[in-house]
Amino acid sequence: MGSISKKKFVLVSFFLLSGFINSEYLAETPKDSIINLFCIESFKVEMSKANLNYDEKIAKDTCDCYLREFSNSKSHQNSIIKCKLETKKKFNL
């Protein structure tokens, strides 16, 4: 079972990397894109690690922030940091 999860992670990572390389395409990314789906899954994991209940509204808001920031800045890490801080502040986490 762990092997299947690793294969899925590698596959998703590959698609993410190919999306990051083409930043013009990323700027026009729809809300149901692979990047958004990966963001939602990552959000679920982070909430679980923090022993917080998953909230779809917070996840959607956070991932919308990430997509918007990444489209503007083209920096994955800076987008994550900024949106985590905004989410913590906005939702009092």
C-alpha positions as CSV (number, residue, x, y, z in Angstrom):
1,M,0.0,0.0,0.0
2,G,2.9,2.4,0.8
3,S,4.4,1.7,-2.6
4,I,1.1,2.8,-4.3
5,S,1.1,6.1,-2.3
6,K,4.7,6.8,-3.3
7,K,3.9,6.2,-7.0
8,K,0.9,8.5,-6.8
9,F,3.1,11.2,-5.1
10,V,5.8,10.9,-7.8
11,L,3.1,11.1,-10.5
12,V,1.5,14.2,-9.0
13,S,4.9,15.8,-8.4
14,F,5.8,15.2,-12.0
15,F,2.6,17.0,-13.2
16,L,3.2,19.8,-10.8
17,L,6.8,20.3,-12.0
18,S,5.7,20.4,-15.6
19,G,3.0,23.0,-14.6
20,F,5.6,25.1,-12.8
21,I,7.9,25.1,-15.8
22,N,5.2,26.6,-18.0
23,S,4.3,29.7,-16.0
24,E,2.1,31.3,-18.8
25,Y,-0.1,28.2,-18.6
26,L,-0.1,28.4,-14.9
27,A,-1.4,31.9,-14.9
28,E,-4.5,30.6,-16.6
29,T,-4.9,27.6,-14.3
30,P,-8.6,26.6,-13.6
31,K,-9.7,26.1,-10.1
32,D,-10.0,22.3,-10.7
33,S,-6.5,21.9,-12.0
34,I,-4.0,19.3,-10.8
35,I,-2.2,22.1,-8.9
36,N,-5.4,23.0,-7.0
37,L,-6.1,19.4,-6.2
38,F,-2.6,18.9,-5.0
39,C,-2.9,22.0,-2.8
40,I,-6.2,20.7,-1.3
41,E,-4.5,17.4,-0.4
42,S,-1.5,19.1,1.0
43,F,-3.8,21.3,3.1
44,K,-5.6,18.2,4.5
45,V,-2.2,16.7,5.5
46,E,-1.1,20.0,7.2
47,M,-4.3,20.3,9.1
48,S,-4.0,16.6,10.2
49,K,-0.4,17.2,11.4
50,A,-1.6,20.2,13.4
51,N,-4.4,18.1,14.9
52,L,-7.0,20.5,13.4
53,N,-10.2,19.5,11.7
54,Y,-10.3,19.9,7.9
55,D,-12.5,22.7,6.8
56,E,-13.3,22.9,3.1
57,K,-13.9,26.6,3.1
58,I,-10.5,27.3,4.7
59,A,-8.8,24.9,2.2
60,K,-10.5,26.6,-0.8
61,D,-9.5,30.0,0.4
62,T,-5.9,29.0,1.1
63,C,-5.5,27.3,-2.3
64,D,-7.1,30.2,-4.1
65,C,-4.6,32.4,-2.4
66,Y,-1.7,30.1,-3.4
67,L,-2.8,30.0,-7.1
68,R,-3.2,33.8,-7.1
69,E,0.2,34.5,-5.5
70,F,2.0,31.9,-7.5
71,S,0.6,33.4,-10.7
72,N,1.8,36.8,-9.6
73,S,5.2,36.0,-8.1
74,K,6.2,32.7,-9.8
75,S,7.7,31.7,-6.4
76,H,6.3,28.4,-5.0
77,Q,7.9,28.8,-1.5
78,N,7.0,32.5,-1.1
79,S,3.4,31.8,-2.1
80,I,3.1,29.0,0.5
81,I,4.6,31.2,3.2
82,K,2.4,34.2,2.4
83,C,-0.8,32.2,2.1
84,K,-0.2,30.2,5.3
85,L,0.2,33.4,7.2
86,E,-2.9,35.0,5.7
87,T,-4.9,31.9,6.5
88,K,-3.7,31.7,10.1
89,K,-4.6,35.4,10.5
90,K,-7.9,35.3,8.6
91,F,-9.3,32.1,10.3
92,N,-7.6,32.6,13.7
93,L,-5.7,29.3,13.5
